[in-house]
Amino acid sequence: MMRKIEPSLNDQLKYTRFVRGIEKLDFKELKEVTLELARLALLIQPAALRWAANEAAENLGGR
């Protein structure tokens, strides 16, 4: 059975602080944040997951 992915209380607090900060930004600042989040979500995170999967495979005796 797969374990459920759940954010920690600390993660939830960080998110709440982030949202409060976002609410204070002007359009230009929001655009900058949006572009950086898109870069992280669409480029960096998938690359990090591939790297972690390759490391796990090597640690299990693959490749």
Distance bins in CASP14 RR format, pairs under 12 A and 6 or more apart:
PFRMAT RR
TARGET T0000
AUTHOR 0000-0000-0000
RMODE 2
METHOD distances of the structure
MODEL  1
5 11 0 0 0 0 0 1 0 0 0 0 0
6 12 0 0 0 0 1 0 0 0 0 0 0
7 13 0 0 0 0 1 0 0 0 0 0 0
7 14 0 0 0 0 1 0 0 0 0 0 0
7 15 1 0 0 1 0 0 0 0 0 0 0
7 16 0 0 0 0 0 1 0 0 0 0 0
8 14 0 0 0 0 1 0 0 0 0 0 0
8 15 0 0 0 0 0 1 0 0 0 0 0
9 15 0 0 0 0 0 1 0 0 0 0 0
9 16 0 0 0 0 0 1 0 0 0 0 0
10 16 0 0 0 0 0 1 0 0 0 0 0
10 17 0 0 0 0 0 1 0 0 0 0 0
11 17 0 0 0 0 0 1 0 0 0 0 0
11 18 0 0 0 0 0 1 0 0 0 0 0
12 18 0 0 0 0 0 1 0 0 0 0 0
12 19 0 0 0 0 0 1 0 0 0 0 0
13 19 0 0 0 0 0 1 0 0 0 0 0
13 20 0 0 0 0 0 1 0 0 0 0 0
14 20 0 0 0 0 0 1 0 0 0 0 0
14 21 0 0 0 0 0 1 0 0 0 0 0
15 21 0 0 0 0 0 1 0 0 0 0 0
15 22 0 0 0 0 0 1 0 0 0 0 0
16 22 0 0 0 0 0 1 0 0 0 0 0
16 23 0 0 0 0 0 1 0 0 0 0 0
17 23 0 0 0 0 0 1 0 0 0 0 0
17 24 0 0 0 0 0 1 0 0 0 0 0
18 24 0 0 0 0 0 1 0 0 0 0 0
18 25 0 0 0 0 0 1 0 0 0 0 0
18 33 0 0 0 0 1 0 0 0 0 0 0
18 37 0 0 0 0 0 1 0 0 0 0 0
19 25 0 0 0 0 0 1 0 0 0 0 0
19 33 0 0 0 0 0 1 0 0 0 0 0
21 29 0 0 0 0 1 0 0 0 0 0 0
21 30 0 0 0 0 0 1 0 0 0 0 0
21 33 0 0 0 0 1 0 0 0 0 0 0
22 29 0 0 0 0 1 0 0 0 0 0 0
22 30 1 0 0 1 0 0 0 0 0 0 0
22 31 0 0 0 0 0 1 0 0 0 0 0
22 32 0 0 0 0 0 1 0 0 0 0 0
22 33 1 0 0 1 0 0 0 0 0 0 0
22 34 0 0 0 0 1 0 0 0 0 0 0
22 37 0 0 0 0 0 1 0 0 0 0 0
23 29 0 0 0 0 0 1 0 0 0 0 0
23 30 0 0 0 0 1 0 0 0 0 0 0
23 33 0 0 0 0 0 1 0 0 0 0 0
24 30 0 0 0 0 0 1 0 0 0 0 0
24 33 0 0 0 0 0 1 0 0 0 0 0
25 31 0 0 0 0 1 0 0 0 0 0 0
25 32 0 0 0 0 1 0 0 0 0 0 0
25 33 1 0 0 1 0 0 0 0 0 0 0
25 34 0 0 0 0 0 1 0 0 0 0 0
26 32 0 0 0 0 0 1 0 0 0 0 0
26 33 0 0 0 0 0 1 0 0 0 0 0
27 33 0 0 0 0 0 1 0 0 0 0 0
27 34 0 0 0 0 0 1 0 0 0 0 0
28 34 0 0 0 0 0 1 0 0 0 0 0
28 35 0 0 0 0 0 1 0 0 0 0 0
29 35 0 0 0 0 0 1 0 0 0 0 0
29 36 0 0 0 0 0 1 0 0 0 0 0
30 36 0 0 0 0 0 1 0 0 0 0 0
30 37 0 0 0 0 0 1 0 0 0 0 0
31 37 0 0 0 0 0 1 0 0 0 0 0
31 38 0 0 0 0 0 1 0 0 0 0 0
32 38 0 0 0 0 0 1 0 0 0 0 0
32 39 0 0 0 0 0 1 0 0 0 0 0
33 39 0 0 0 0 0 1 0 0 0 0 0
33 40 0 0 0 0 0 1 0 0 0 0 0
34 40 0 0 0 0 0 1 0 0 0 0 0
34 41 0 0 0 0 0 1 0 0 0 0 0
34 42 0 0 0 0 0 1 0 0 0 0 0
35 41 0 0 0 0 0 1 0 0 0 0 0
35 42 0 0 0 0 0 1 0 0 0 0 0
35 43 0 0 0 0 0 1 0 0 0 0 0
36 42 0 0 0 0 0 1 0 0 0 0 0
36 43 0 0 0 0 0 1 0 0 0 0 0
36 44 0 0 0 0 1 0 0 0 0 0 0
37 43 0 0 0 0 0 1 0 0 0 0 0
37 44 0 0 0 0 0 1 0 0 0 0 0
37 45 0 0 0 0 0 1 0 0 0 0 0
38 44 0 0 0 0 0 1 0 0 0 0 0
38 45 0 0 0 0 0 1 0 0 0 0 0
39 45 0 0 0 0 1 0 0 0 0 0 0
39 46 0 0 0 0 0 1 0 0 0 0 0
39 47 0 0 0 0 0 1 0 0 0 0 0
40 46 0 0 0 0 0 1 0 0 0 0 0
40 47 0 0 0 0 0 1 0 0 0 0 0
40 48 0 0 0 0 1 0 0 0 0 0 0
41 47 0 0 0 0 0 1 0 0 0 0 0
41 48 0 0 0 0 0 1 0 0 0 0 0
41 49 0 0 0 0 0 1 0 0 0 0 0
43 49 0 0 0 0 0 1 0 0 0 0 0
43 50 0 0 0 0 0 1 0 0 0 0 0
44 50 0 0 0 0 0 1 0 0 0 0 0
44 51 0 0 0 0 0 1 0 0 0 0 0
45 51 0 0 0 0 0 1 0 0 0 0 0
45 52 0 0 0 0 0 1 0 0 0 0 0
46 52 0 0 0 0 0 1 0 0 0 0 0
46 53 0 0 0 0 0 1 0 0 0 0 0
47 53 0 0 0 0 0 1 0 0 0 0 0
47 54 0 0 0 0 0 1 0 0 0 0 0
48 54 0 0 0 0 0 1 0 0 0 0 0
48 55 0 0 0 0 0 1 0 0 0 0 0
49 55 0 0 0 0 0 1 0 0 0 0 0
49 56 0 0 0 0 0 1 0 0 0 0 0
50 56 0 0 0 0 0 1 0 0 0 0 0
50 57 0 0 0 0 0 1 0 0 0 0 0
51 57 0 0 0 0 0 1 0 0 0 0 0
51 58 0 0 0 0 0 1 0 0 0 0 0
52 58 0 0 0 0 0 1 0 0 0 0 0
52 59 0 0 0 0 0 1 0 0 0 0 0
53 59 0 0 0 0 0 1 0 0 0 0 0
53 60 0 0 0 0 0 1 0 0 0 0 0
53 62 0 0 0 0 0 1 0 0 0 0 0
53 63 0 0 0 0 0 1 0 0 0 0 0
54 60 0 0 0 0 0 1 0 0 0 0 0
54 61 0 0 0 0 0 1 0 0 0 0 0
54 62 0 0 0 0 1 0 0 0 0 0 0
54 63 1 0 0 1 0 0 0 0 0 0 0
55 61 0 0 0 0 0 1 0 0 0 0 0
55 62 0 0 0 0 0 1 0 0 0 0 0
55 63 0 0 0 0 0 1 0 0 0 0 0
56 62 0 0 0 0 1 0 0 0 0 0 0
56 63 0 0 0 0 0 1 0 0 0 0 0
57 63 1 0 0 1 0 0 0 0 0 0 0
END
